Amino acid sequence: MIRLLRKSPLVVVWASVALVLLGVVVWASRQVNDPLSVYIRTDKMQHIIAFGVLGLLAATMRSAGWRIRALAATLTVAIVVEWIQIPIRDRTASLSDLLASIVGAFAGFGFGVAARTTLALLRERISSAGQAQPSRET
């Protein structure tokens, strides 16, 4: 475990941020009245934003394996959030909320992957420009 943390400290950052966000999402989903509606008016946007952030964080993982695991964890959380609302009076689990969470997760993940790819291409271009060909002097 320690060796893994030395190689990929970003996993710890992702897990920490994800746990805090997960805590907020689970707490909000267990309330009778939606406490987040003051800040984000529509329920679907709350799902898209919350899971978009988790998807974005998943895309920041160092390896493809960790990215897939983090995205799978995000999708699992989306299912769990809907499931825990079933026994709460005045709250309903819904397929449309789950779909909004999934859309948010994939949108955030896609944005993150696009940003990673763009940064990698820029780094490659900058490093190749820094290694300019020696001039031919005769």
C-alpha positions, 0 to 999 in steps of 0.5 A: 500500500505504501509503495502504491502511495509513493508511486501515485499520490494523486490516488490519495488526493482523489480519494480524499476529495471523492470521500468529502463529496460523497459525504455531502451527496449522501448527507443531502440525499438522506435529508427530507428537504433538499438542502442543496436546492438553495444553491442549485435549483434543479435536482438534475443539475445537482446530480450532473454537477456532483457526479461530473466533479467525481468523473473529472477527478476519475480522469486525473488518475495516473494510469488507465487502470486507476481511471477505470476503477475511479469511474466505476466507483463513481457509477457505483456511488450514483446507484447507491445514492438512489438506493439509500433514498428508498426508505426515506419519506418524502424522498424518491429514488428515480431512474431519471436522477440516476441517469443524470448522475451517469451523464454527469460522471461521463461528461466530467470524465470526458472533459478530464480525458480531453484536458489530459490529452491536450496537456500531453500534446502541449508538453510534447510540442514544448519539449520537441521545440526545446530540442531544436535541431543544431544549425548547420555551420560550414 
